[in-house]
Amino acid sequence: MPMPAETLRAYLTAAFPDAEIAIDDLAGDGDHYRARIVSNAFAGLPRVKQHQLVYAALKGHMGGALHALALETSAPTPTG
């Protein structure tokens, strides 16, 4: 069963409450998404570690209810 975008957003928001999150349904099937996540949790981490944090937040749904997820992760850019 596909994962609705709202469910995906709920998992990500719970794990990264400070984040700016944008989710796009790439195929219109609730199974292939792109997520852009900007969070302080990613500061100083390599991209692989950032993505591992996201997969952990999905609590095992990646590859099951969620077939494909294109990730764009980053820390906020400093202002000032």
PyMOL Python script that loads the backbone (N, CA, C, O; Angstrom):
from pymol import cmd

cmd.read_pdbstr("""\
ATOM      1  N   MET A   1       0.854  -1.192   0.000  1.00  0.00           N
ATOM      2  CA  MET A   1       0.000   0.000   0.000  1.00  0.00           C
ATOM      3  C   MET A   1       0.889   1.241   0.000  1.00  0.00           C
ATOM      4  O   MET A   1       1.812   1.337   0.809  1.00  0.00           O
ATOM      5  N   PRO A   2       0.624   2.190  -0.896  1.00  0.00           N
ATOM      6  CA  PRO A   2       1.450   3.414  -0.970  1.00  0.00           C
ATOM      7  C   PRO A   2       1.359   4.247   0.308  1.00  0.00           C
ATOM      8  O   PRO A   2       0.440   4.098   1.113  1.00  0.00           O
ATOM      9  N   MET A   3       2.339   5.120   0.459  1.00  0.00           N
ATOM     10  CA  MET A   3       2.379   6.016   1.615  1.00  0.00           C
ATOM     11  C   MET A   3       1.908   7.404   1.169  1.00  0.00           C
ATOM     12  O   MET A   3       2.530   8.006   0.293  1.00  0.00           O
ATOM     13  N   PRO A   4       0.836   7.915   1.748  1.00  0.00           N
ATOM     14  CA  PRO A   4       0.409   9.270   1.395  1.00  0.00           C
ATOM     15  C   PRO A   4       1.473  10.306   1.767  1.00  0.00           C
ATOM     16  O   PRO A   4       2.223  10.126   2.725  1.00  0.00           O
ATOM     17  N   ALA A   5       1.522  11.378   1.003  1.00  0.00           N
ATOM     18  CA  ALA A   5       2.496  12.443   1.259  1.00  0.00           C
ATOM     19  C   ALA A   5       2.346  12.986   2.676  1.00  0.00           C
ATOM     20  O   ALA A   5       3.339  13.360   3.302  1.00  0.00           O
ATOM     21  N   GLU A   6       1.118  13.034   3.189  1.00  0.00           N
ATOM     22  CA  GLU A   6       0.890  13.556   4.539  1.00  0.00           C
ATOM     23  C   GLU A   6       1.565  12.661   5.582  1.00  0.00           C
ATOM     24  O   GLU A   6       2.080  13.153   6.586  1.00  0.00           O
ATOM     25  N   THR A   7       1.560  11.364   5.346  1.00  0.00           N
ATOM     26  CA  THR A   7       2.207  10.430   6.269  1.00  0.00           C
ATOM     27  C   THR A   7       3.720  10.603   6.214  1.00  0.00           C
ATOM     28  O   THR A   7       4.390  10.622   7.247  1.00  0.00           O
ATOM     29  N   LEU A   8       4.249  10.727   5.004  1.00  0.00           N
ATOM     30  CA  LEU A   8       5.682  10.965   4.839  1.00  0.00           C
ATOM     31  C   LEU A   8       6.079  12.245   5.559  1.00  0.00           C
ATOM     32  O   LEU A   8       7.075  12.270   6.283  1.00  0.00           O
ATOM     33  N   ARG A   9       5.304  13.308   5.364  1.00  0.00           N
ATOM     34  CA  ARG A   9       5.586  14.585   6.024  1.00  0.00           C
ATOM     35  C   ARG A   9       5.532  14.433   7.552  1.00  0.00           C
ATOM     36  O   ARG A   9       6.347  15.024   8.261  1.00  0.00           O
ATOM     37  N   ALA A  10       4.584  13.652   8.052  1.00  0.00           N
ATOM     38  CA  ALA A  10       4.460  13.465   9.502  1.00  0.00           C
ATOM     39  C   ALA A  10       5.708  12.792  10.080  1.00  0.00           C
ATOM     40  O   ALA A  10       6.209  13.211  11.124  1.00  0.00           O
ATOM     41  N   TYR A  11       6.211  11.752   9.406  1.00  0.00           N
ATOM     42  CA  TYR A  11       7.440  11.100   9.870  1.00  0.00           C
ATOM     43  C   TYR A  11       8.610  12.088   9.879  1.00  0.00           C
ATOM     44  O   TYR A  11       9.373  12.145  10.843  1.00  0.00           O
ATOM     45  N   LEU A  12       8.743  12.857   8.808  1.00  0.00           N
ATOM     46  CA  LEU A  12       9.868  13.783   8.693  1.00  0.00           C
ATOM     47  C   LEU A  12       9.757  14.922   9.705  1.00  0.00           C
ATOM     48  O   LEU A  12      10.758  15.325  10.299  1.00  0.00           O
ATOM     49  N   THR A  13       8.559  15.434   9.900  1.00  0.00           N
ATOM     50  CA  THR A  13       8.359  16.526  10.859  1.00  0.00           C
ATOM     51  C   THR A  13       8.624  16.058  12.289  1.00  0.00           C
ATOM     52  O   THR A  13       9.167  16.811  13.098  1.00  0.00           O
ATOM     53  N   ALA A  14       8.243  14.817  12.606  1.00  0.00           N
ATOM     54  CA  ALA A  14       8.496  14.284  13.942  1.00  0.00           C
ATOM     55  C   ALA A  14       9.997  14.169  14.201  1.00  0.00           C
ATOM     56  O   ALA A  14      10.462  14.438  15.308  1.00  0.00           O
ATOM     57  N   ALA A  15      10.754  13.769  13.176  1.00  0.00           N
ATOM     58  CA  ALA A  15      12.195  13.580  13.349  1.00  0.00           C
ATOM     59  C   ALA A  15      12.973  14.883  13.263  1.00  0.00           C
ATOM     60  O   ALA A  15      14.011  15.036  13.907  1.00  0.00           O
ATOM     61  N   PHE A  16      12.465  15.832  12.459  1.00  0.00           N
ATOM     62  CA  PHE A  16      13.165  17.098  12.220  1.00  0.00           C
ATOM     63  C   PHE A  16      12.182  18.252  12.425  1.00  0.00           C
ATOM     64  O   PHE A  16      11.756  18.883  11.458  1.00  0.00           O
ATOM     65  N   PRO A  17      11.817  18.533  13.700  1.00  0.00           N
ATOM     66  CA  PRO A  17      10.777  19.531  13.957  1.00  0.00           C
ATOM     67  C   PRO A  17      11.123  20.942  13.491  1.00  0.00           C
ATOM     68  O   PRO A  17      10.225  21.753  13.264  1.00  0.00           O
ATOM     69  N   ASP A  18      12.422  21.246  13.343  1.00  0.00           N
ATOM     70  CA  ASP A  18      12.823  22.587  12.918  1.00  0.00           C
ATOM     71  C   ASP A  18      12.873  22.718  11.396  1.00  0.00           C
ATOM     72  O   ASP A  18      13.112  23.807  10.875  1.00  0.00           O
ATOM     73  N   ALA A  19      12.652  21.631  10.693  1.00  0.00           N
ATOM     74  CA  ALA A  19      12.951  21.578   9.260  1.00  0.00           C
ATOM     75  C   ALA A  19      11.945  22.313   8.383  1.00  0.00           C
ATOM     76  O   ALA A  19      10.763  22.437   8.706  1.00  0.00           O
ATOM     77  N   GLU A  20      12.468  22.791   7.268  1.00  0.00           N
ATOM     78  CA  GLU A  20      11.642  23.206   6.140  1.00  0.00           C
ATOM     79  C   GLU A  20      11.581  21.984   5.237  1.00  0.00           C
ATOM     80  O   GLU A  20      12.613  21.466   4.810  1.00  0.00           O
ATOM     81  N   ILE A  21      10.364  21.523   4.948  1.00  0.00           N
ATOM     82  CA  ILE A  21      10.187  20.285   4.190  1.00  0.00           C
ATOM     83  C   ILE A  21       9.301  20.546   2.986  1.00  0.00           C
ATOM     84  O   ILE A  21       8.217  21.117   3.111  1.00  0.00           O
ATOM     85  N   ALA A  22       9.770  20.124   1.817  1.00  0.00           N
ATOM     86  CA  ALA A  22       8.973  20.181   0.593  1.00  0.00           C
ATOM     87  C   ALA A  22       8.926  18.775   0.017  1.00  0.00           C
ATOM     88  O   ALA A  22       9.966  18.137  -0.156  1.00  0.00           O
ATOM     89  N   ILE A  23       7.727  18.288  -0.280  1.00  0.00           N
ATOM     90  CA  ILE A  23       7.548  16.942  -0.815  1.00  0.00           C
ATOM     91  C   ILE A  23       6.828  17.026  -2.149  1.00  0.00           C
ATOM     92  O   ILE A  23       5.798  17.689  -2.269  1.00  0.00           O
ATOM     93  N   ASP A  24       7.381  16.343  -3.158  1.00  0.00           N
ATOM     94  CA  ASP A  24       6.758  16.258  -4.473  1.00  0.00           C
ATOM     95  C   ASP A  24       6.481  14.791  -4.784  1.00  0.00           C
ATOM     96  O   ASP A  24       7.356  13.941  -4.619  1.00  0.00           O
ATOM     97  N   ASP A  25       5.262  14.497  -5.233  1.00  0.00           N
ATOM     98  CA  ASP A  25       4.913  13.150  -5.681  1.00  0.00           C
ATOM     99  C   ASP A  25       5.325  13.060  -7.147  1.00  0.00           C
ATOM    100  O   ASP A  25       4.669  13.639  -8.013  1.00  0.00           O
ATOM    101  N   LEU A  26       6.394  12.346  -7.425  1.00  0.00           N
ATOM    102  CA  LEU A  26       7.008  12.355  -8.760  1.00  0.00           C
ATOM    103  C   LEU A  26       6.201  11.602  -9.802  1.00  0.00           C
ATOM    104  O   LEU A  26       6.233  11.963 -10.978  1.00  0.00           O
ATOM    105  N   ALA A  27       5.479  10.566  -9.400  1.00  0.00           N
ATOM    106  CA  ALA A  27       4.767   9.743 -10.377  1.00  0.00           C
ATOM    107  C   ALA A  27       3.250   9.795 -10.199  1.00  0.00           C
ATOM    108  O   ALA A  27       2.513   9.192 -10.979  1.00  0.00           O
ATOM    109  N   GLY A  28       2.785  10.509  -9.179  1.00  0.00           N
ATOM    110  CA  GLY A  28       1.350  10.598  -8.931  1.00  0.00           C
ATOM    111  C   GLY A  28       0.754   9.322  -8.357  1.00  0.00           C
ATOM    112  O   GLY A  28      -0.466   9.155  -8.344  1.00  0.00           O
ATOM    113  N   ASP A  29       1.616   8.413  -7.879  1.00  0.00           N
ATOM    114  CA  ASP A  29       1.140   7.127  -7.399  1.00  0.00           C
ATOM    115  C   ASP A  29       1.304   6.930  -5.893  1.00  0.00           C
ATOM    116  O   ASP A  29       0.989   5.860  -5.373  1.00  0.00           O
ATOM    117  N   GLY A  30       1.799   7.964  -5.180  1.00  0.00           N
ATOM    118  CA  GLY A  30       2.012   7.844  -3.744  1.00  0.00           C
ATOM    119  C   GLY A  30       3.135   6.890  -3.389  1.00  0.00           C
ATOM    120  O   GLY A  30       3.214   6.411  -2.258  1.00  0.00           O
ATOM    121  N   ASP A  31       3.999   6.613  -4.345  1.00  0.00           N
ATOM    122  CA  ASP A  31       5.044   5.621  -4.160  1.00  0.00           C
ATOM    123  C   ASP A  31       6.437   6.146  -4.508  1.00  0.00           C
ATOM    124  O   ASP A  31       7.445   5.546  -4.134  1.00  0.00           O
ATOM    125  N   HIS A  32       6.486   7.259  -5.220  1.00  0.00           N
ATOM    126  CA  HIS A  32       7.757   7.835  -5.683  1.00  0.00           C
ATOM    127  C   HIS A  32       7.759   9.330  -5.347  1.00  0.00           C
ATOM    128  O   HIS A  32       7.025  10.111  -5.952  1.00  0.00           O
ATOM    129  N   TYR A  33       8.578   9.709  -4.391  1.00  0.00           N
ATOM    130  CA  TYR A  33       8.596  11.092  -3.922  1.00  0.00           C
ATOM    131  C   TYR A  33       9.990  11.701  -4.029  1.00  0.00           C
ATOM    132  O   TYR A  33      11.003  11.004  -4.079  1.00  0.00           O
ATOM    133  N   ARG A  34       9.996  13.028  -4.062  1.00  0.00           N
ATOM    134  CA  ARG A  34      11.220  13.783  -3.828  1.00  0.00           C
ATOM    135  C   ARG A  34      10.955  14.606  -2.573  1.00  0.00           C
ATOM    136  O   ARG A  34       9.916  15.255  -2.450  1.00  0.00           O
ATOM    137  N   ALA A  35      11.903  14.570  -1.647  1.00  0.00           N
ATOM    138  CA  ALA A  35      11.781  15.362  -0.420  1.00  0.00           C
ATOM    139  C   ALA A  35      12.993  16.276  -0.308  1.00  0.00           C
ATOM    140  O   ALA A  35      14.138  15.833  -0.397  1.00  0.00           O
ATOM    141  N   ARG A  36      12.716  17.561  -0.111  1.00  0.00           N
ATOM    142  CA  ARG A  36      13.769  18.539   0.177  1.00  0.00           C
ATOM    143  C   ARG A  36      13.625  18.893   1.649  1.00  0.00           C
ATOM    144  O   ARG A  36      12.578  19.366   2.092  1.00  0.00           O
ATOM    145  N   ILE A  37      14.700  18.655   2.401  1.00  0.00           N
ATOM    146  CA  ILE A  37      14.652  18.875   3.846  1.00  0.00           C
ATOM    147  C   ILE A  37      15.823  19.762   4.249  1.00  0.00           C
ATOM    148  O   ILE A  37      16.983  19.427   4.011  1.00  0.00           O
ATOM    149  N   VAL A  38      15.504  20.891   4.857  1.00  0.00           N
ATOM    150  CA  VAL A  38      16.535  21.795   5.365  1.00  0.00           C
ATOM    151  C   VAL A  38      16.381  21.810   6.880  1.00  0.00           C
ATOM    152  O   VAL A  38      15.366  22.263   7.408  1.00  0.00           O
ATOM    153  N   SER A  39      17.410  21.304   7.576  1.00  0.00           N
ATOM    154  CA  SER A  39      17.314  21.170   9.032  1.00  0.00           C
ATOM    155  C   SER A  39      18.669  21.409   9.681  1.00  0.00           C
ATOM    156  O   SER A  39      19.712  21.066   9.124  1.00  0.00           O
ATOM    157  N   ASN A  40      18.634  22.000  10.862  1.00  0.00           N
ATOM    158  CA  ASN A  40      19.854  22.166  11.652  1.00  0.00           C
ATOM    159  C   ASN A  40      20.473  20.816  12.018  1.00  0.00           C
ATOM    160  O   ASN A  40      21.669  20.742  12.301  1.00  0.00           O
ATOM    161  N   ALA A  41      19.675  19.754  12.016  1.00  0.00           N
ATOM    162  CA  ALA A  41      20.184  18.419  12.350  1.00  0.00           C
ATOM    163  C   ALA A  41      21.259  17.957  11.373  1.00  0.00           C
ATOM    164  O   ALA A  41      22.056  17.077  11.697  1.00  0.00           O
ATOM    165  N   PHE A  42      21.286  18.544  10.186  1.00  0.00           N
ATOM    166  CA  PHE A  42      22.236  18.132   9.155  1.00  0.00           C
ATOM    167  C   PHE A  42      23.541  18.930   9.184  1.00  0.00           C
ATOM    168  O   PHE A  42      24.466  18.630   8.430  1.00  0.00           O
ATOM    169  N   ALA A  43      23.618  19.934  10.041  1.00  0.00           N
ATOM    170  CA  ALA A  43      24.799  20.801  10.075  1.00  0.00           C
ATOM    171  C   ALA A  43      26.066  19.992  10.342  1.00  0.00           C
ATOM    172  O   ALA A  43      26.145  19.238  11.311  1.00  0.00           O
ATOM    173  N   GLY A  44      27.043  20.161   9.474  1.00  0.00           N
ATOM    174  CA  GLY A  44      28.340  19.533   9.648  1.00  0.00           C
ATOM    175  C   GLY A  44      28.396  18.054   9.297  1.00  0.00           C
ATOM    176  O   GLY A  44      29.440  17.421   9.455  1.00  0.00           O
ATOM    177  N   LEU A  45      27.293  17.497   8.825  1.00  0.00           N
ATOM    178  CA  LEU A  45      27.273  16.073   8.493  1.00  0.00           C
ATOM    179  C   LEU A  45      27.449  15.862   6.989  1.00  0.00           C
ATOM    180  O   LEU A  45      26.954  16.655   6.189  1.00  0.00           O
ATOM    181  N   PRO A  46      28.153  14.791   6.604  1.00  0.00           N
ATOM    182  CA  PRO A  46      28.227  14.473   5.180  1.00  0.00           C
ATOM    183  C   PRO A  46      26.852  14.047   4.661  1.00  0.00           C
ATOM    184  O   PRO A  46      26.005  13.599   5.433  1.00  0.00           O
ATOM    185  N   ARG A  47      26.638  14.186   3.372  1.00  0.00           N
ATOM    186  CA  ARG A  47      25.333  13.897   2.778  1.00  0.00           C
ATOM    187  C   ARG A  47      24.873  12.459   3.079  1.00  0.00           C
ATOM    188  O   ARG A  47      23.689  12.231   3.327  1.00  0.00           O
ATOM    189  N   VAL A  48      25.789  11.505   3.058  1.00  0.00           N
ATOM    190  CA  VAL A  48      25.411  10.113   3.350  1.00  0.00           C
ATOM    191  C   VAL A  48      24.805  10.005   4.747  1.00  0.00           C
ATOM    192  O   VAL A  48      23.788   9.335   4.926  1.00  0.00           O
ATOM    193  N   LYS A  49      25.407  10.648   5.725  1.00  0.00           N
ATOM    194  CA  LYS A  49      24.886  10.617   7.094  1.00  0.00           C
ATOM    195  C   LYS A  49      23.544  11.342   7.182  1.00  0.00           C
ATOM    196  O   LYS A  49      22.647  10.898   7.899  1.00  0.00           O
ATOM    197  N   GLN A  50      23.400  12.447   6.464  1.00  0.00           N
ATOM    198  CA  GLN A  50      22.126  13.160   6.429  1.00  0.00           C
ATOM    199  C   GLN A  50      21.022  12.229   5.936  1.00  0.00           C
ATOM    200  O   GLN A  50      19.939  12.169   6.519  1.00  0.00           O
ATOM    201  N   HIS A  51      21.309  11.505   4.857  1.00  0.00           N
ATOM    202  CA  HIS A  51      20.307  10.610   4.279  1.00  0.00           C
ATOM    203  C   HIS A  51      20.022   9.443   5.217  1.00  0.00           C
ATOM    204  O   HIS A  51      18.880   8.987   5.291  1.00  0.00           O
ATOM    205  N   GLN A  52      21.020   8.950   5.930  1.00  0.00           N
ATOM    206  CA  GLN A  52      20.801   7.878   6.906  1.00  0.00           C
ATOM    207  C   GLN A  52      19.851   8.340   8.007  1.00  0.00           C
ATOM    208  O   GLN A  52      19.017   7.562   8.471  1.00  0.00           O
ATOM    209  N   LEU A  53      19.968   9.594   8.428  1.00  0.00           N
ATOM    210  CA  LEU A  53      19.051  10.138   9.439  1.00  0.00           C
ATOM    211  C   LEU A  53      17.613  10.147   8.920  1.00  0.00           C
ATOM    212  O   LEU A  53      16.670   9.843   9.650  1.00  0.00           O
ATOM    213  N   VAL A  54      17.467  10.504   7.639  1.00  0.00           N
ATOM    214  CA  VAL A  54      16.125  10.528   7.045  1.00  0.00           C
ATOM    215  C   VAL A  54      15.561   9.110   6.980  1.00  0.00           C
ATOM    216  O   VAL A  54      14.413   8.885   7.364  1.00  0.00           O
ATOM    217  N   TYR A  55      16.354   8.155   6.501  1.00  0.00           N
ATOM    218  CA  TYR A  55      15.874   6.772   6.430  1.00  0.00           C
ATOM    219  C   TYR A  55      15.489   6.248   7.805  1.00  0.00           C
ATOM    220  O   TYR A  55      14.491   5.540   7.941  1.00  0.00           O
ATOM    221  N   ALA A  56      16.269   6.589   8.828  1.00  0.00           N
ATOM    222  CA  ALA A  56      15.945   6.176  10.199  1.00  0.00           C
ATOM    223  C   ALA A  56      14.606   6.773  10.632  1.00  0.00           C
ATOM    224  O   ALA A  56      13.826   6.118  11.324  1.00  0.00           O
ATOM    225  N   ALA A  57      14.344   8.005  10.229  1.00  0.00           N
ATOM    226  CA  ALA A  57      13.092   8.676  10.590  1.00  0.00           C
ATOM    227  C   ALA A  57      11.882   7.987   9.964  1.00  0.00           C
ATOM    228  O   ALA A  57      10.772   8.081  10.489  1.00  0.00           O
ATOM    229  N   LEU A  58      12.092   7.299   8.852  1.00  0.00           N
ATOM    230  CA  LEU A  58      10.988   6.628   8.157  1.00  0.00           C
ATOM    231  C   LEU A  58      10.645   5.268   8.775  1.00  0.00           C
ATOM    232  O   LEU A  58       9.724   4.589   8.320  1.00  0.00           O
ATOM    233  N   LYS A  59      11.381   4.881   9.801  1.00  0.00           N
ATOM    234  CA  LYS A  59      11.063   3.711  10.628  1.00  0.00           C
ATOM    235  C   LYS A  59      10.792   2.440   9.814  1.00  0.00           C
ATOM    236  O   LYS A  59       9.815   1.733  10.060  1.00  0.00           O
ATOM    237  N   GLY A  60      11.662   2.161   8.849  1.00  0.00           N
ATOM    238  CA  GLY A  60      11.564   0.913   8.104  1.00  0.00           C
ATOM    239  C   GLY A  60      10.587   0.911   6.947  1.00  0.00           C
ATOM    240  O   GLY A  60      10.405  -0.125   6.307  1.00  0.00           O
ATOM    241  N   HIS A  61       9.958   2.029   6.658  1.00  0.00           N
ATOM    242  CA  HIS A  61       8.994   2.068   5.557  1.00  0.00           C
ATOM    243  C   HIS A  61       9.659   2.204   4.189  1.00  0.00           C
ATOM    244  O   HIS A  61       9.028   1.937   3.167  1.00  0.00           O
ATOM    245  N   MET A  62      10.922   2.615   4.158  1.00  0.00           N
ATOM    246  CA  MET A  62      11.623   2.746   2.875  1.00  0.00           C
ATOM    247  C   MET A  62      11.770   1.364   2.261  1.00  0.00           C
ATOM    248  O   MET A  62      12.236   0.436   2.922  1.00  0.00           O
ATOM    249  N   GLY A  63      11.376   1.219   0.996  1.00  0.00           N
ATOM    250  CA  GLY A  63      11.441  -0.064   0.317  1.00  0.00           C
ATOM    251  C   GLY A  63      10.182  -0.887   0.514  1.00  0.00           C
ATOM    252  O   GLY A  63       9.992  -1.897  -0.164  1.00  0.00           O
ATOM    253  N   GLY A  64       9.316  -0.471   1.433  1.00  0.00           N
ATOM    254  CA  GLY A  64       8.043  -1.148   1.650  1.00  0.00           C
ATOM    255  C   GLY A  64       6.918  -0.256   1.153  1.00  0.00           C
ATOM    256  O   GLY A  64       6.618  -0.217  -0.040  1.00  0.00           O
ATOM    257  N   ALA A  65       6.294   0.466   2.094  1.00  0.00           N
ATOM    258  CA  ALA A  65       5.220   1.382   1.723  1.00  0.00           C
ATOM    259  C   ALA A  65       5.742   2.520   0.858  1.00  0.00           C
ATOM    260  O   ALA A  65       4.995   3.119   0.084  1.00  0.00           O
ATOM    261  N   LEU A  66       7.013   2.807   0.996  1.00  0.00           N
ATOM    262  CA  LEU A  66       7.634   3.881   0.231  1.00  0.00           C
ATOM    263  C   LEU A  66       8.677   3.260  -0.689  1.00  0.00           C
ATOM    264  O   LEU A  66       9.726   2.802  -0.237  1.00  0.00           O
ATOM    265  N   HIS A  67       8.378   3.250  -1.980  1.00  0.00           N
ATOM    266  CA  HIS A  67       9.238   2.554  -2.931  1.00  0.00           C
ATOM    267  C   HIS A  67      10.478   3.365  -3.295  1.00  0.00           C
ATOM    268  O   HIS A  67      11.588   2.834  -3.310  1.00  0.00           O
ATOM    269  N   ALA A  68      10.291   4.641  -3.587  1.00  0.00           N
ATOM    270  CA  ALA A  68      11.419   5.460  -4.036  1.00  0.00           C
ATOM    271  C   ALA A  68      11.332   6.850  -3.415  1.00  0.00           C
ATOM    272  O   ALA A  68      10.266   7.464  -3.370  1.00  0.00           O
ATOM    273  N   LEU A  69      12.474   7.329  -2.939  1.00  0.00           N
ATOM    274  CA  LEU A  69      12.537   8.651  -2.339  1.00  0.00           C
ATOM    275  C   LEU A  69      13.834   9.329  -2.770  1.00  0.00           C
ATOM    276  O   LEU A  69      14.926   8.913  -2.383  1.00  0.00           O
ATOM    277  N   ALA A  70      13.697  10.369  -3.572  1.00  0.00           N
ATOM    278  CA  ALA A  70      14.850  11.175  -3.961  1.00  0.00           C
ATOM    279  C   ALA A  70      15.031  12.232  -2.880  1.00  0.00           C
ATOM    280  O   ALA A  70      14.116  13.009  -2.604  1.00  0.00           O
ATOM    281  N   LEU A  71      16.211  12.260  -2.271  1.00  0.00           N
ATOM    282  CA  LEU A  71      16.455  13.177  -1.157  1.00  0.00           C
ATOM    283  C   LEU A  71      17.344  14.329  -1.545  1.00  0.00           C
ATOM    284  O   LEU A  71      18.335  14.157  -2.256  1.00  0.00           O
ATOM    285  N   GLU A  72      16.983  15.508  -1.072  1.00  0.00           N
ATOM    286  CA  GLU A  72      17.833  16.687  -1.126  1.00  0.00           C
ATOM    287  C   GLU A  72      17.856  17.209   0.304  1.00  0.00           C
ATOM    288  O   GLU A  72      16.859  17.737   0.797  1.00  0.00           O
ATOM    289  N   THR A  73      18.997  17.059   0.965  1.00  0.00           N
ATOM    290  CA  THR A  73      19.097  17.478   2.360  1.00  0.00           C
ATOM    291  C   THR A  73      20.189  18.528   2.513  1.00  0.00           C
ATOM    292  O   THR A  73      21.194  18.507   1.802  1.00  0.00           O
ATOM    293  N   SER A  74      19.977  19.444   3.447  1.00  0.00           N
ATOM    294  CA  SER A  74      20.985  20.450   3.732  1.00  0.00           C
ATOM    295  C   SER A  74      20.688  21.100   5.070  1.00  0.00           C
ATOM    296  O   SER A  74      19.582  21.007   5.602  1.00  0.00           O
ATOM    297  N   ALA A  75      21.704  21.757   5.595  1.00  0.00           N
ATOM    298  CA  ALA A  75      21.520  22.586   6.785  1.00  0.00           C
ATOM    299  C   ALA A  75      21.181  23.997   6.305  1.00  0.00           C
ATOM    300  O   ALA A  75      21.540  24.376   5.190  1.00  0.00           O
ATOM    301  N   PRO A  76      20.496  24.768   7.136  1.00  0.00           N
ATOM    302  CA  PRO A  76      20.205  26.145   6.752  1.00  0.00           C
ATOM    303  C   PRO A  76      21.496  26.926   6.528  1.00  0.00           C
ATOM    304  O   PRO A  76      22.497  26.675   7.199  1.00  0.00           O
ATOM    305  N   THR A  77      21.478  27.856   5.604  1.00  0.00           N
ATOM    306  CA  THR A  77      22.641  28.699   5.389  1.00  0.00           C
ATOM    307  C   THR A  77      22.594  29.820   6.421  1.00  0.00           C
ATOM    308  O   THR A  77      21.530  30.385   6.672  1.00  0.00           O
ATOM    309  N   PRO A  78      23.724  30.143   7.015  1.00  0.00           N
ATOM    310  CA  PRO A  78      23.754  31.212   8.019  1.00  0.00           C
ATOM    311  C   PRO A  78      23.335  32.546   7.397  1.00  0.00           C
ATOM    312  O   PRO A  78      23.675  32.859   6.257  1.00  0.00           O
ATOM    313  N   THR A  79      22.593  33.308   8.177  1.00  0.00           N
ATOM    314  CA  THR A  79      22.195  34.645   7.723  1.00  0.00           C
ATOM    315  C   THR A  79      22.964  35.673   8.540  1.00  0.00           C
ATOM    316  O   THR A  79      23.393  35.420   9.666  1.00  0.00           O
ATOM    317  N   GLY A  80      23.119  36.824   7.939  1.00  0.00           N
ATOM    318  CA  GLY A  80      23.792  37.859   8.698  1.00  0.00           C
ATOM    319  C   GLY A  80      24.910  38.348   7.940  1.00  0.00           C
ATOM    320  O   GLY A  80      25.625  39.238   8.401  1.00  0.00           O
TER     321      GLY A  80
END
""", "prot")
cmd.dss("prot")
cmd.show_as("cartoon", "prot")
cmd.util.cbc("prot")
cmd.orient("prot")
